[in-house]
Amino acid sequence: MKLSIISAGLLCALLVCQPPVRAGEVLDRIVATVNKQIILQSDWDNAVRYEAFMDGRPAGELGPDDRRAVLNRLIDQELLQEQMPPDAAHAGEAAIAKRMQAIRQQYPQATTAEGWNEVLQQYGIAEKELRDYVALQLDLLRLVDEHLRPTVQVDAKSIESYYNQQLLPELRKSGAKEPALSEASSRIKELLTQQQVNQLLTSWLQSLRTSSTIRTDLPHADSQDRAQ
């Protein structure tokens, strides 16, 4: 809906490798509704698969608590999508390609097309669905940034305090070179801005949840990723 919060946290459905269907087997079920918009079991399973992919973990390693956290992020993502105006600008091809390349670089074996395809197949993910997911996440990040960043204020005193109390002690502990305050100021300001945006996002999502109708209908035991 990973903003590890969002990166991490904001998820959409990806292609799933389905097993053969047996007679009488239920293909899908509703696990949540958000203002009458439904989230299916398959959406949830696919989101778990994607999150495992982004974290470089086997999907089977995500336990019930991890899966419930993913469902909560799906709900948050739906709430944010409802806030997007119809005429909102969408991510361009260059931005999508850059993000796709960054994701691919997380996997050393993906330096070749064959290796990249093997990685995607391990998680049951198709490249087109991954691209669509990346595009959505970039759109949501833009929405959050445009909505919240203008309200953030970071003053010089906060920057100096972070420099003296956090940055310098960390650099001295590691033996790294200590930049002057003037050199580090812009990076510290951006870091503090992002921290405030994250805090404001949490409050915004809580407000959206309070004013929304959200229902969950979870099975007694979380289903396991069908691709495993």
Backbone as a ProteinNet text record, in pm:
[ID]
protein_1_A
[PRIMARY]
MKLSIISAGLLCALLVCQPPVRAGEVLDRIVATVNKQIILQSDWDNAVRYEAFMDGRPAGELGPDDRRAVLNRLIDQELLQEQMPPDAAHAGEAAIAKRMQAIRQQYPQATTAEGWNEVLQQYGIAEKELRDYVALQLDLLRLVDEHLRPTVQVDAKSIESYYNQQLLPELRKSGAKEPALSEASSRIKELLTQQQVNQLLTSWLQSLRTSSTIRTDLPHADSQDRAQ
[TERTIARY]
95.8	0	135.3	571	663.1	579.1	962.2	859.5	862.8	960.7	944.4	804	753.4	612.4	537.5	579.7	505.1	577.4	720.3	788.4	761.9	795.9	773.9	649.6	580.7	452.4	338.3	328.4	215	228.5	125	139.4	20.1	44.8	-65.7	-51.7	-153.4	-156	-59.3	11	101.1	54.4	106.8	66.9	103.5	11.7	34.3	30.7	122.6	119.9	18.9	-94.7	-200.3	-184.2	-216.2	-214.9	-337.6	-343.4	-462.9	-583.2	-697.5	-818	-892.4	-926.6	-1002	-1151.1	-1231.7	-1376	-1424.8	-1504.6	-1561.1	-1468.6	-1347.8	-1253.1	-1289.1	-1281.5	-1308.2	-1187.7	-1209.9	-1099.3	-1043.8	-1132.4	-1087.6	-1191.1	-1154.1	-1245.9	-1210.1	-1307.1	-1285.2	-1226.2	-1112.4	-1051.3	-1067.9	-1100.1	-1122.1	-1199	-1269.7	-1331.7	-1293.1	-1267.4	-1230.2	-1324.3	-1420	-1521.8	-1582.5	-1617.9	-1683.2	-1590.1	-1462.9	-1364.1	-1310.1	-1307.2	-1270.8	-1122	-1069.1	-934.7	-952.8	-906.7	-924.6	-807.9	-833.4	-726.6	-609.1	-639.1	-531	-451.3	-517.7	-445.5	-348.6	-397.5	-316.7	-198.2	-223.8	-115.1	-10.2	-59.2	33.5	116.6	54.3	125.9	233.1	202.5	302.4	419.8	390.2	496.2	584.6	520.4	597.5	684.3	629	707.4	827.7	807.5	919.9	1025.2	980.8	1071.9	1153.9	1087.5	1157.4	1256.8	1226.2	1314.7	1420.2	1411.7	1506.4	1488.5	1364.1	1334.9	1244.8	1261.6	1165	1025.9	925.4	789.9	741.6	789.3	747.3	796.8	893.4	946.9	857.1	762	673.7	563.1	564.2	467.5	336.8	244.9	113.5	119	210.6	220.3	266	361.8	408.4	293.8	215.9	107	-0.7	-31.8	-131.5	-80.5	49.5	107.4	94.7	115.1	99.6	-44.8	-141.2	-281.6	-312.4	-257.3	-278.2	-220.9	-108.2	-50.3	-134.9	-197.7	-289.6	-408.1	-457.2	-567.3	-523.4	-404.8	-352.5	-336.8	-290.5	-272.7	-406.5	-509.2	-641.7	-691.5	-669.4	-710.7	-639.8	-510.5	-435.4	-479.6	-506.8	-552.2	-682.4	-766.7	-892.1	-869.2	-752	-720.6	-660.6	-630.8	-568.3	-672.9	-650.4	-747.3	-747.9	-860.4	-870.9	-766.6	-725.8	-631	-487	-459.6	-324.7	-222.8	-104.8	3.5	56.4	94.4	145.6	296.7	361	506.1	543.7	653	700	781.8	805.2	879.1	1020.5	1084	1221.8	1228	1134.4	1131.7	1102.2	1011.8	978.2	1098.2	1164.2	1280.6	1392.7	1413.3	1518.1	1489	1364.5	1326.7	1336.7	1296.6	1307	1452.4	1541.2	1682.6	1738.3	1694.1	1739.6	1694.5	1572.5	1522.3	1604.3	1630.3	1705.2	1845.5	1906.1	2042.4	2051	1937.2	1938	1974.5	1963.4	1988	2109.9	2223.5	2345.7	2326.4	2241.4	2221.6	2138.8	2084.9	1997.7	2073.1	2204.9	2282.5	2253	2206.6	2167.5	2016.3	1962	1816.8	1768.1	1847.7	1809.4	1804.8	1906.5	1910.2	1796.1	1762.8	1653.3	1520.6	1500.8	1376.8	1367.3	1479.4	1478.4	1439.1	1489.4	1454.1	1304	1249.8	1107	1023.8	1068.2	994	995	1104.4	1111.6	999.8	959.2	855.3	719	712.6	586.6	544.5	642.7	615	645.6	553.6	576.8	631.1	720.9	785.5	683.8	582.5	481.8	408.9	373.6	306.5	398.5	527.2	623.3	630.6	633.2	638.2	512.9	395.8	271.4	273.5	328.3	338.8	428.7	544.4	639.1	572.8	498.9	431.2	332.6	256.3	160.3	230.9	338.9	410.5	467	519.1	571.4	458.9	342.4	228.4	186.5	185.5	146.2	250.2	376.2	481.6	467.9	434.3	412.5	293.7	186.1	68.8	104.7	175.3	213.6	303.5	399.3	494.8	423.7	335.4	267.1	168.7	112	12.9	77.5	190.5	247.5	371.9	456.9	584	565.5	467.8	453.7	424.9	378.6	346.1	465.7	576.1	693.1	782.8	829.6	923.1	1045.1	1163.7	1288.3	1376.5	1401.3	1479.2	1627.2	1707.9	1853.2	1893.9	1818.1	1851	1834.7	1732.5	1710.9	1821.8	1864.2	1971.7	2101.9	2133.1	2257.1	2252.2	2136.1	2121.2	2143.9	2088	2108.4	2255.9	2317.8	2459.7	2547.1	2524.2	2609.2	2577	2450.6	2408.8	2396.3	2382.2	2365.2	2469.1	2484.1	2575.1	2720.6	2769.3	2910.4	2944.2	2864	2896.1	2902	2812.9	2814.8	2941.1	2979.4	3098.7	3224.6	3230.8	3348.4	3358.8	3245.6	3246	3299.4	3265.4	3308.9	3444	3495.7	3622.7	3612.5	3492.1	3472.2	3505.3	3527.1	3558.2	3438.8	3465.2	3359.5	3342.3	3227.7	3205.2	3169.3	3191.2	3150	2997.4	2943.4	2798.6	2741.7	2811.8	2763.3	2755.5	2846.1	2846.9	2733.7	2703.9	2604.3	2463.4	2450.9	2323.1	2207.8	2229.4	2119.8	2073.9	2170.1	2133.5	2060	2103.4	2034.5	1892.8	1878.6	1745.6	1651.3	1699.9	1615.6	1579.7	1675.5	1649.7	1542.5	1556	1458.7	1321.8	1323.2	1197.3	1127.2	1203	1144.5	1089.3	1159.6	1111.4	976.9	966	840.3	728.9	763	663.4	611.6	702.1	660.9	565.1	596.8	509.9	373.4	374.1	248	167.5	236.9	168.2	96.7	162.7	99.8	-28.5	-23.4	-141.9	-250.4	-210.1	-305.5	-378.4	-302.4	-363.1	-457.7	-420.4	-508.7	-639.6	-628.9	-748.1	-835	-771.9	-846.7	-917.3	-850	-912	-1033.5	-1020.2	-1129.4	-1253.7	-1232.4	-1345.5	-1390.7	-1335.1	-1367.7	-1438.5	-1501.4	-1562.8	-1472	-1406.8	-1310	-1353.5	-1363	-1398.9	-1297.5	-1260.6	-1171.9	-1241.2	-1214.7	-1273.9	-1163.3	-1079	-962.7	-997	-931.6	-951.2	-890	-928.4	-873.7	-723.8	-674.7	-529.8	-492.5	-395.9	-353.7	-312	-356.4	-316.4	-170.1	-105.6	34.3	43.6	152.6	173.8	161	73	44.8	164.3	257	370.9	475.6	462.7	565.8	542.4
-42.8	0	60.5	-129.2	-135.2	12.6	524.9	479.8	327.1	279.3	137.1	123.8	227.4	224.4	203.9	285.7	269	172.5	193.8	104.7	-34.2	1.8	-120.3	-150.1	-115.6	-121.6	-113	-54.5	-40.9	-145.4	-232.3	-349.8	-365.7	-429.5	-459.1	-601.4	-651.4	-791.7	-819.7	-931.4	-976.7	-1113.4	-1153.7	-1280.4	-1395.4	-1487.8	-1603.2	-1729.2	-1822.4	-1953.1	-2037.7	-2064.7	-2137.2	-2287.3	-2369.3	-2513.5	-2559.3	-2681.8	-2731.2	-2719.8	-2685	-2666.5	-2798.7	-2836.4	-2959.3	-2928.9	-3030.8	-3013.8	-2961	-2854.6	-2799.8	-2708	-2683.7	-2598.3	-2452.1	-2373.6	-2231	-2160	-2083.7	-2019.6	-1900.3	-1823.6	-1702.6	-1667.5	-1577.6	-1535.1	-1392.4	-1322.4	-1185.5	-1190.4	-1123.9	-1119.1	-983.1	-880.4	-747.4	-661.4	-562.6	-459.8	-323.9	-230.6	-94.7	0	55.4	140.3	71.5	-54.9	-139.7	-189.8	-148.4	-204.4	-333	-440.3	-569.4	-600.1	-672	-729.9	-880.5	-949.6	-1094.2	-1168	-1294.4	-1380.9	-1382.5	-1386.5	-1389.7	-1259.8	-1145	-1017.9	-1024.4	-1078.9	-1090.3	-1183.5	-1301.6	-1396.3	-1334.9	-1264.6	-1204.2	-1094.6	-1016.8	-911.4	-969.6	-1082.1	-1149.9	-1193	-1246.4	-1290.4	-1173.1	-1060.9	-944.1	-892.2	-885.1	-832.8	-921.8	-1053.3	-1145.5	-1120.9	-1098	-1069.7	-943.9	-838.2	-712.8	-726.1	-812.3	-832	-939.1	-1008.2	-1115.5	-1236.1	-1261.2	-1374.3	-1474	-1603.3	-1700.3	-1666.9	-1672.5	-1635.7	-1721.4	-1847.6	-1936.4	-1895	-1802.6	-1757.9	-1655.5	-1597.9	-1498.3	-1569.1	-1550.4	-1616.6	-1540.6	-1588	-1524.9	-1376.4	-1336.5	-1194.3	-1111.7	-1164.9	-1095.1	-1078.9	-1186.6	-1183.8	-1081.9	-1075.2	-978.3	-835.7	-814.9	-682.1	-644.4	-742	-716.4	-678.5	-748.4	-715.1	-573.5	-534	-396.6	-295	-328.9	-237.7	-233.8	-344.9	-344.2	-251.6	-255.6	-167.1	-21.2	8	144.5	189.7	99.7	133.9	169.7	93.4	122.3	258.1	289.1	418.7	533.8	516.3	620.9	635	522.2	528.6	607.8	597.2	672.3	823.3	863.5	1006.6	1065.6	982.5	1031.1	1097.8	1222	1289	1223.3	1229.6	1165.4	1214.8	1341.1	1398.1	1395.5	1311.3	1305	1261.9	1322.9	1285.2	1148	1069.9	936	930	832.4	816.8	796.7	858.1	845	718.3	685.7	563.9	565.6	682.6	691.2	659.4	713.3	688.2	541.1	483.1	341.3	254	283.5	204.1	213.9	331.8	351.2	267.5	266.5	188.4	38.5	-2.3	-142.7	-188.4	-103.3	-137.4	-148.8	-60.3	-66.2	-196.3	-239.1	-365.2	-481.5	-478.9	-588	-600.8	-488.5	-490.3	-553.9	-578.3	-645.4	-792.9	-845.4	-987.5	-1002.5	-1049.4	-1063.1	-1150.5	-1252.4	-1342.9	-1280.4	-1159.4	-1096	-1006	-1021.6	-939.3	-975.1	-1096.7	-1138.5	-1150.4	-1143.3	-1156.2	-1291.5	-1394.7	-1528.8	-1536.7	-1480.4	-1482.9	-1404.3	-1289.7	-1207.7	-1282	-1347.4	-1423.6	-1538.3	-1600.3	-1709.3	-1658.2	-1539.5	-1481.4	-1454.8	-1393.7	-1363.7	-1491.7	-1594.8	-1720.9	-1786.9	-1768.8	-1827	-1774.2	-1650.2	-1589.2	-1588.4	-1643.6	-1644	-1505.6	-1421.3	-1282.8	-1263	-1198.8	-1162.8	-1019.3	-993	-860.9	-748.8	-773.9	-669.6	-633	-734.8	-706.8	-631.7	-664.3	-592	-446.4	-423.8	-287.2	-209.4	-273.7	-206.6	-172.1	-263.3	-237.5	-116.6	-114.2	-3.4	128.7	129.3	251.2	299.6	206.5	244.2	300.2	235.6	283.5	423.7	450.2	583.6	686.7	649.4	740.9	771.3	669.7	689.7	771.5	747.3	827.6	974.5	1000.2	1137.9	1199.6	1121.7	1170.6	1209.4	1121.1	1147.3	1269.4	1277.5	1388.5	1521.9	1524.7	1649.5	1689.3	1591.4	1620	1661.3	1601.3	1620	1708.2	1701.4	1775	1925.4	1990	2135.1	2174.3	2080.4	2112.1	2094.2	2042.3	2012.1	2134.5	2159.5	2268.7	2212.6	2231.7	2190.3	2313.9	2355.3	2477.3	2446.5	2551.5	2537.7	2476.1	2506.3	2452.6	2299.8	2249.4	2104.8	2036.7	2100.7	2045.3	2039.2	2148.2	2151.8	2049.5	2033.9	1937.2	1795.4	1762.9	1628.8	1607.6	1709.8	1702.4	1671.7	1743.3	1728.1	1604.3	1570.9	1465.3	1327.6	1322.1	1192.7	1164.7	1258	1230.4	1218.5	1318.9	1316.2	1196.1	1163	1043.7	915.6	902.5	782.9	778.5	892.4	897.1	870.2	923.9	902.7	756.7	694.8	554.1	465.7	502.4	422	465.3	579.7	629.6	697.2	731.4	795	943.8	1002.7	1144.7	1227.1	1333.5	1419.4	1540.9	1552.2	1669.8	1790.9	1907.7	2029.7	2037	2109.9	2125.1	2178.7	2274.6	2333.2	2229.4	2131.6	2028.3	1927.3	1898.5	1795.4	1851.6	1982.5	2045.2	2001.9	2002.9	1972.1	1827.8	1736.5	1595.8	1572.7	1641.4	1629.2	1685.2	1797	1857	1760.8	1694.4	1600	1480.4	1431.7	1320.1	1355.5	1472.8	1515.4	1540.8	1589.4	1609.9	1477.2	1376.7	1244.4	1184.1	1205.7	1153.6	1216.4	1346.4	1413.4	1369.5	1351.2	1302.9	1166.1	1079.3	946.4	955.2	1044.2	1061.3	1115.2	1211	1267.7	1164.7	1078.8	974.6	877.7	841.6	752.4	814.4	942.1	1010.9	1020.9	1047.9	1059.9	927.5	818.6	687.1	652.2	687.5	662.8	739.5	863.6	944.9	885.4	839	778.1	651	572.3	450.3	484.4	588.1	626.6	668.1	733.7	784.8	686.8	566.4	468.3	347.6	270.7	144.7	31.3	-32.5	-138.4	-265.1	-372.7	-501.3	-606	-692.9	-803.5	-934.7	-1034.3	-1166.7	-1268.7	-1285.1	-1370.2	-1515.1	-1609.9	-1750.7	-1781	-1894.1	-1932.7	-1951.8	-2002.7	-2020.2	-1953.4	-1862	-1793.5	-1892.7	-1869.6	-1958.9	-1939.2	-2042.9	-2033.2	-1997.4	-1938	-1897.8	-2020.8	-2012.6	-2128.9	-2169.7	-2077.5	-2110.2	-2190.9	-2197	-2267.3	-2416.5
0	0	0	167.3	269	328.4	212.3	271.8	257.3	328.8	353.3	395.3	449.2	475.7	347.4	250.9	128.6	39.2	41.8	-46.4	-6.5	119.2	157.5	179.5	206.5	253.8	166.4	47.2	-43.1	-151.3	-167.8	-252.6	-344.2	-460.6	-551.4	-600.6	-667.7	-708	-821.3	-812.5	-916.5	-965.4	-1079	-1138	-1045.7	-1026.9	-941.5	-1024.9	-995.2	-1058.3	-982.7	-1043.1	-976	-995.6	-894.4	-908.4	-984.6	-1032.3	-1099.3	-1006.6	-1064.8	-985.8	-973.5	-851.2	-828.1	-832.7	-857.6	-862.2	-728.2	-731.8	-609.8	-532.8	-582.5	-510.3	-528.6	-421.7	-429.4	-490.1	-597.9	-668	-590.2	-524.4	-457	-350.8	-262.3	-158.2	-118.4	-64.8	-18.4	121.8	141.2	274.6	339.8	259.7	317.4	218.7	272.4	188.7	245.9	156.4	194.8	121.2	194.9	132.1	9.6	27.6	-72.5	-182.3	-178.7	-271.1	-208.5	-286.2	-228.8	-244.6	-147	-155.1	-147.7	-249.5	-258.7	-194.8	-163.7	-113	-209.6	-340.3	-439.9	-437.4	-414.7	-401.3	-284.1	-175	-53	-76.1	-132.7	-159.7	-252.4	-355.2	-450.1	-384.7	-296.3	-225.9	-134.6	-69.6	13.1	-72.3	-188.3	-278.8	-321.2	-353.3	-396.3	-282.7	-162.7	-50.7	-22.3	-32	-13.5	-120.3	-241.2	-352.8	-326.7	-280.5	-255.5	-140.9	-43.9	71.1	46.1	-68.2	-96.9	-8.1	35.9	123.6	51.5	77	24.3	77.1	-10.7	30.8	146.7	152.8	259.8	396.1	403	531.6	599.4	526.2	585.5	662.6	794.3	880.5	890.2	975.4	989.6	1023.7	1113.2	1148.6	1029.6	952.9	832.7	733.4	716.8	620.7	661.7	789.6	835	814.8	833.9	809.9	662.1	575.1	431.5	400.1	459.5	435.9	482.7	595.8	642.8	545.1	484	385.4	258.2	223	109	136.2	259.1	296.3	290	342.2	336	190.8	106.5	-34.7	-98.5	-67.6	-123.4	-75.4	52.1	105.8	34.1	7	-61.6	-207	-271.9	-411	-422.4	-321.2	-322.4	-314.4	-267	-254.5	-381.8	-477.8	-600.8	-689.1	-730.4	-818.8	-956.8	-1027.5	-1159.5	-1259.5	-1245.2	-1340.7	-1288	-1189.6	-1131.4	-1236.4	-1232	-1323.2	-1283.6	-1384.3	-1358.7	-1384.6	-1324.3	-1338.5	-1485	-1526.9	-1664	-1683.3	-1806.9	-1839.4	-1783.4	-1785.1	-1735.8	-1586.4	-1508.8	-1364.3	-1335.3	-1411.9	-1392.4	-1425	-1537.2	-1577.7	-1474.6	-1419.4	-1318.2	-1194.5	-1150.5	-1032	-1059.8	-1179.4	-1217.2	-1215.1	-1263.6	-1266.1	-1124.3	-1035	-896.1	-829.7	-858.1	-802.9	-857.5	-985.9	-1049.2	-991.1	-955.4	-902.1	-764	-699.4	-570.4	-584.4	-706.6	-731	-822.2	-767.6	-848.1	-971.8	-961.8	-1073.9	-1185.8	-1161.7	-1260.7	-1357.3	-1365.7	-1458.7	-1603.1	-1627.1	-1762.3	-1768.5	-1889.8	-1907.7	-1857.8	-1883.9	-1841	-1688.1	-1622.2	-1476.3	-1415.4	-1474.3	-1425.8	-1437.3	-1550.7	-1569.3	-1468.8	-1437.5	-1339.8	-1201.3	-1165.7	-1035.8	-1029.7	-1134.5	-1137.8	-1129.1	-1199.5	-1199.6	-1062.1	-987.9	-853.9	-764.1	-788.5	-707.1	-776.7	-896.3	-969.3	-1013.8	-1045.8	-1083.7	-1232	-1302.7	-1442.2	-1447.8	-1540.7	-1544.9	-1568.1	-1648.2	-1672.6	-1544	-1463.6	-1337.6	-1241.5	-1244.3	-1161.5	-1205.4	-1335.7	-1386.6	-1345.2	-1355.7	-1316.6	-1168.3	-1086.9	-944	-918	-983.5	-965.6	-1003.3	-1114.3	-1158.8	-1052.9	-994	-890.4	-767.7	-725.7	-608.1	-630.5	-748.4	-778.5	-776.4	-828.2	-825	-680.9	-595.8	-456.4	-379.8	-410.4	-346.6	-385.1	-511.5	-555.7	-479.8	-466.2	-394.3	-251.4	-181.9	-43	-34.8	-124.3	-121.6	-146	-244.4	-276.6	-166.8	-100.1	3.7	135.4	169.9	303.3	307.6	207.7	215.1	235.8	171.8	192.4	337.4	418.4	558.1	651.3	599.8	682.6	694.7	815.6	841.4	915.5	859.4	924.2	938	1061.7	1081.9	1101.8	1100.1	1110.8	1244.1	1349.3	1480.8	1482.6	1418.5	1412.2	1334.1	1226.1	1144.2	1224.3	1294.8	1374.4	1487.3	1548.2	1656.5	1606.1	1492.6	1436.6	1402.2	1348.1	1309.6	1431.4	1540.5	1658.4	1741.3	1752.3	1843.3	1779.5	1647.3	1583.8	1475.2	1382	1270.5	1315.3	1385.7	1426.6	1514.8	1617.2	1697.5	1613.6	1516.2	1431.8	1345.8	1290.2	1205.9	1288.1	1408	1493.3	1535.6	1559	1598.4	1484.6	1360.8	1246	1191.8	1238.7	1189.5	1055.2	1012.8	882.2	889.2	773.5	764.7	809.9	883.6	934.8	844.3	776.6	691.5	776.8	721.6	790.8	790.7	885	892.8	761.8	702.1	576.6	465.2	467.1	364.2	384.5	509.5	539.6	555.9	558.2	591.9	501	369.8	277.2	291.9	313.6	329.6	460.9	566.3	695.8	684.9	616.5	601.5	530.1	425.3	352.2	440.3	518	607.3	710.2	772.4	872.1	807.9	685.7	613.7	590.9	546.9	523.1	652.2	761.6	890.4	926.4	904.4	934.7	840.1	713.1	616.1	658.5	702.2	747.7	867.1	961.7	1077.8	1036.7	944.5	896.9	818.1	745.1	669.4	762.1	871.5	968.5	1022.3	1055.2	1106.5	999.4	876.1	765.6	744.2	742.7	723.1	837.3	959.6	1073.1	1057.6	1008.9	986.6	876.5	769.9	660.4	706.1	789.1	841	928.6	1010.6	1100	1022.3	908.7	829.5	721.8	721	617.9	678.6	590.3	631.7	585.9	681.6	652.2	723.9	649.6	708.2	664.4	755.1	721.1	754.9	672.7	692.3	671	773.4	760.4	792.3	721.8	753.8	889.4	947.6	1078.8	1072.3	959.1	939.6	808.8	812.5	690.7	585.7	463	353.8	322.5	274.3	236.1	88.4	51.4	-87.3	-176.7	-274.7	-357.9	-442.8	-464	-548.6	-475.1	-340	-264.2	-269.9
[MASK]
++++++++++++++++++++++++++++++++++++++++++++++++++++++++++++++++++++++++++++++++++++++++++++++++++++++++++++++++++++++++++++++++++++++++++++++++++++++++++++++++++++++++++++++++++++++++++++++++++++++++++++++++++++++++++++++++++++

